[in-house]
């Protein structure tokens, strides 16, 4: 934020005096920053459990589809 902007004081009070325009950050660096911020908030054990649950559900759905297709033959 530019200090000459009449809205600067309100912005700085809300967000601090450090700001960077996102388009000034290389895309791969922005991706790293955002990914790290998100990953720091995730319960990794719960995340992994959900991934495993989804894998099992997909496997079960595929099994049922194959059973139905076999019955149609």
N, C-alpha and C positions, 0 to 999 in steps of 0.2 A: 504494500500500500504506500502511496506517495504521501509524505508528510504535508505536502501543500494541498492535498485534497481536503475540502471542508468536512468530510465524513471520517477523516483519519482518527481523530481522538476516540470517537465512538467505536470504530473498528478495533483499534488497539486495546481499548478497555475490554472488549468482548473476546478478542482472539490473540492478544499479545502483539508485540511490535516486530515479530519475525514473520515474514511472509515471502513465499516464492510462487511465481506464476507456474502453473503445472506445465504449460507448454515450453518452459525453459528447462525442464528436466528430461533427459533422454528417456524414451519409452521403456527400455529395459530396466533402468534405474527406478522409474516410477512403479513398474510392475513389482520389483523387488521390495520397495517400501510398503506398498499396499498389501502384498502377500504376507510380509512379516507382521504387519499390524493386525491383519485378520487372524493369522495363525496363532498369535499371542493370546487371542481371546477364545480359541477353540479348546475344548476338553478333548484331547487327542484320543483317550481311551473310548470315550463316548462316540467320537467320530468314527473310529475304526470299527466299533460295534455296529454302528448304523451301516457302514459299508458292507460288512459281513452279512448283516440281515438282508440288505438289498440283493446281494449276490445269491443268497439262499432262496429268496423269493423269486428271483429271475429263473434260477435253476428249476424250482418247483413249477413255475408257469410253463417253462419249456417242456418239462416232463408231461404235464397235463395236455398240452397241445399235441405232443407226439401220440399220447394215448387216444385222443379224439380222432386224430388223423388215421391211426391204425383201425379204429372202429368203423371208419367210413369206407375202408377198402374192402 
